[in-house]
Amino acid sequence: MDINTPYRRLAVLALAAVSALGVTAACSSGDDDKANAAAAGGPEPKTVDGAKAAAQTVFDRFSGGDFAGAWDMYTSAGKQAISKDDYVKLNQACSRKGLAIQLTSARMEGADKAIVIAKQLVAAQSYTMVYENGAWKLEPAAEGLALYKMGAAKAIAAQKKAGTCANA
């Protein structure tokens, strides 16, 4: 018997174990495939649950102070109303970050629109989510669009004057 035989057997067994692990890790369920496709930029589900998940992501980003990330989830009309830089400046100056926004309910309104209700502290408000280009996006309310069109400096001044700037 060769002195290296036990080591060769061990090496062969180790290679077999690593190969088997790689094969089993490559197999996944259909649900995992769907989740991975969504994470890789695939289309989001066009359902009330898909709208709720996207809305909660927007609310989490906003309340966590990730205003650029929240702006990324706006509709094209929302993005046209205010640049990302101005949106970030406005919200850094005037928003209440750090207070969790919790989704309380949602319903579909047609095939491409959902209405979600969210609560922060004791106040509840409805928001519209629109399905655009394979993803749910937050549609700013008319009042928000009007404020955004002013640009950051004027919008901050207007909110301070109205007493709605949280950091004033």
C-alpha positions in Angstrom: 0.0 0.0 0.0 1.3 3.4 -1.0 1.7 5.9 1.9 -0.2 8.5 -0.1 -3.3 6.3 -0.7 -5.2 7.5 2.5 -4.6 11.1 1.5 -5.8 10.5 -2.1 -9.0 8.9 -0.8 -9.6 11.9 1.5 -9.0 14.3 -1.3 -11.4 12.4 -3.6 -14.0 12.4 -0.8 -13.6 16.1 -0.2 -13.9 16.9 -3.9 -17.0 14.7 -4.1 -18.6 16.5 -1.1 -17.8 20.0 -2.6 -19.3 18.9 -5.9 -22.5 17.6 -4.3 -22.8 20.8 -2.3 -22.5 22.9 -5.5 -25.2 20.8 -7.3 -27.7 21.0 -4.4 -27.1 24.8 -4.0 -27.8 25.3 -7.7 -31.2 23.7 -7.3 -33.9 26.0 -6.0 -37.7 26.1 -5.8 -39.8 28.2 -8.1 -40.4 30.7 -5.3 -36.7 31.3 -5.0 -36.4 31.8 -8.8 -39.2 34.5 -8.7 -37.6 36.3 -5.7 -34.2 36.2 -7.5 -35.7 37.5 -10.7 -37.4 40.4 -8.9 -34.2 41.2 -7.1 -32.3 41.1 -10.4 -34.6 43.7 -11.8 -37.4 41.5 -13.2 -41.0 42.7 -13.2 -42.7 43.1 -9.8 -46.0 41.3 -9.3 -48.9 43.3 -10.6 -50.9 42.6 -7.5 -52.1 44.4 -4.4 -49.3 42.5 -2.5 -46.7 43.7 -5.0 -48.0 47.3 -4.5 -47.9 47.0 -0.7 -44.4 45.7 -0.7 -43.2 48.5 -3.0 -45.0 51.1 -0.9 -43.5 49.8 2.3 -40.1 50.0 0.7 -40.7 53.7 -0.2 -41.9 54.4 3.3 -38.9 52.6 4.9 -36.4 54.5 2.7 -38.1 57.9 3.4 -38.4 57.4 7.2 -34.8 56.1 7.3 -33.5 59.2 5.6 -32.7 57.5 2.2 -34.4 60.3 0.3 -32.5 59.5 -2.9 -33.7 55.9 -2.7 -37.3 57.1 -2.1 -37.1 59.4 -5.2 -35.9 56.5 -7.2 -39.3 54.8 -6.6 -41.4 57.8 -7.8 -43.4 57.8 -11.0 -42.0 59.4 -14.1 -44.3 62.4 -13.4 -42.9 62.8 -9.9 -39.3 62.6 -11.1 -40.1 65.3 -13.8 -41.5 67.6 -11.1 -38.3 67.7 -9.0 -34.7 66.6 -9.5 -33.2 64.0 -7.2 -30.8 66.6 -5.7 -33.6 69.0 -5.0 -35.8 66.3 -3.5 -33.0 65.2 -1.2 -32.3 68.9 -0.1 -36.0 69.6 0.5 -36.5 66.5 2.7 -33.2 66.9 4.5 -34.4 70.4 5.5 -38.0 69.7 6.3 -39.0 66.1 6.7 -39.5 64.0 9.8 -37.1 61.2 9.4 -36.7 58.5 11.9 -40.4 58.0 12.5 -41.6 54.7 11.1 -44.3 54.8 8.4 -46.5 51.7 8.6 -48.7 50.4 5.9 -52.2 49.8 7.3 -54.2 48.7 4.2 -54.3 48.7 0.4 -56.7 48.0 -2.5 -56.4 47.8 -6.2 -58.1 50.5 -8.3 -58.0 49.1 -11.8 -55.2 47.0 -13.2 -52.3 49.5 -12.9 -53.1 51.5 -9.8 -53.3 50.7 -6.1 -54.3 52.9 -3.1 -52.4 52.3 0.1 -53.0 53.7 3.5 -50.0 54.5 5.7 -49.8 55.8 9.2 -47.0 57.8 10.9 -47.6 58.4 14.6 -51.4 59.1 14.8 -51.9 60.5 11.3 -53.0 58.3 8.4 -52.8 59.2 4.7 -53.6 57.6 1.4 -51.0 57.2 -1.3 -51.3 56.1 -4.9 -49.0 53.5 -6.4 -48.9 53.2 -10.2 -47.5 50.2 -12.1 -44.9 51.7 -14.6 -42.4 49.8 -16.6 -42.7 46.5 -14.7 -42.5 48.1 -11.2 -44.8 49.8 -8.7 -44.0 53.5 -8.3 -45.3 56.2 -5.8 -47.3 58.9 -7.5 -46.9 62.2 -5.6 -50.2 64.0 -4.7 -51.1 67.1 -6.6 -50.0 69.3 -3.6 -46.6 67.6 -3.6 -46.1 68.0 -7.3 -46.9 71.8 -7.0 -44.4 72.1 -4.1 -41.7 70.1 -6.0 -42.1 72.3 -9.1 -40.9 75.3 -7.0 -37.4 73.8 -6.6 -35.8 73.1 -3.3 -35.0 76.6 -2.1 -38.5 78.0 -2.7 -40.2 74.8 -1.5 -38.2 74.9 1.8 -39.1 78.6 2.2 -42.8 77.9 1.5 -42.9 75.0 4.0 -41.2 77.2 6.7 -43.7 80.0 6.1 -46.6 77.5 6.3 -45.1 76.0 9.5 -44.9 72.5 7.8 -41.1 72.2 7.8 -40.3 69.8 10.6 -36.8 71.2 11.2 -37.7 74.9 11.2 
